Amino acid sequence: MRFGLSILFAGAILTAVSCGKVQNDPTPPEQEPEIQERIFAEGADISWVTQMEGDGQKFFNADGKEMECTALMKETGFDAIRLRVWVDPEDGWCGKDDVLEKARRAQALGMRIMIDFHYSGSWADPSKQNPPEAWKNHGLKEKAEDVAKHTSDILNTLKDNNIDIEWVQMGNEVNSGMLWPSGKVQGNSAENFTTFINKAYDAVKEIYPEARTIIHVSNGQDAGLFEWFFNLMRVNNARYDMIGMSLYPCWWENGGWNDWKPVVDKCIANMKALAALFGKPVIICETGMPVNEAEMSRDAVKYILDQTRSMEECHGVFYWEPQTDGVWKPDSYRELGWNAYDKGAFKNGRPTIALDPFKE
């Protein structure tokens, strides 16, 4: 199921900084509607794929035919691929050459591409936003130039290889900023962070003027977090095109899985509210469900897609690393790797029924 062009929503509300707090103006003036093309994306982040291949992992379709993973993603119903970028990673995975290889595969299949800059030498998320080793002793101005140069370097490499890029994430799950401590976001402080964001934005637009830039925040169900964060972006004049969010609606608690549906419903309501408040479309950059609960996962994926495919406010949904079939281990998958991640949607190298809704 796909959608063509449509007209987004209008308007943003003003904010004021008063008594140390960011406040909404309850009577915003009318503004011209923001018009953006909406072709709903159904994507997969498969950034681990080359590393998995290097570890000997093979992939098969439902009929047991061995396939290259990107092609299998397309056969499974995905039309877009998301790829993370690290700065000079020690083992090369998710570095410039590795990203180019994966982007070439997606381009050859006619798939749409999202680039996810972490601006770190490894994982960046709300719990850590560490500068790359080469940047860590740089001051604010130098780090801003580092962001611009790194963004330009990666995107110029892709452009020189005739890769089309549709979306660019400027940071990954930046709830508390990036490039700590200088770019940390807390309280009402976000000026340094937005300096980095605007440097990234300018670099993207210089190379891919039509690409949509995204600011990505986790916990899509948390309306208070998003309103606080994007009010700060507005007050500090951050430049971006789309609001990105992560949605992981299911977790283990009290001896069982929580009910995922109320979490998804909160996220859907948040997307609508954010679109009205900030005049920006929203995209789910990451979602995932427990790999060992394929039937429950299928139901959740179907519900998420049924809700978002018809929403003018939402421009797409990306499943995070569906090609994995790891089992959770006591230590983080960030240290142990892809086979310790438990929210994929494959078993024995084949897609489970969790991904069936992407074909509908």
Secondary structure, DSSP 8 states (H G I E B T S, - for coil): --------------EEEETTEEEE-SS-------------EEEEE-TTHHHHHHTT---B-TTS-B--HHHHHHHHT--EEEEEE-SS-TT-TTSHHHHHHHHHHHHHTT-EEEEEE--SSS--BTTB----GGGTT--HHHHHHHHHHHHHHHHHHHHHTT----EEEESSS-TTBSSTTTTB-BTTB-HHHHHHHHHHHHHHHHH-TT-EEEEEES-TT-HHHHHHHHHHHHHTT---SEEEEEE----EETTEE--HHHHHHHHHHHHHHHHHHH---EEEEEE---TT-HHHHHHHHHHHHHHHHT-TTEEEEEEESTT------SS-HHHH-GGG-----EETTEE-GGGGGGG-
